Amino acid sequence: MAGSITPYETAGGRRHRVRYRKPDKSQTDKRGFRTKKEAELFLASVTVSKATGEYFDPKTRAGTISAAPRRAKAQAPGSRERQTKRASSGSRLTTSGTPQPRSPSARACM
């Protein structure tokens, strides 16, 4: 993996810090992971997002240029990604996040 994980002590117990390089080659870190496994999963997700060009820097709120068109498409009205989000009850979510009941034909299939 492209980064390092180091443990450190706090008053609340041991935590882990992940250090990695951003696409612009500057070093950054994220800390506060309770387990080494959580830190490893975060580092793996950052590595994959950098490799696919979808890296999003949470500190500056700036993503890559190649990811911007995909985000715009996903946020467009009527986009398939937005229409298929489901609530835990199985009902569809509107863009405001309020659930809508399923259609009668959809309930009959269950």
Helices and strands as residue ranges (DSSP letters): E 4-10, E 13-21, E 27-33, H 36-52, E 56-57, E 62-63, H 68-75, H 80-83, E 92-93, E 99-100, H 104-108
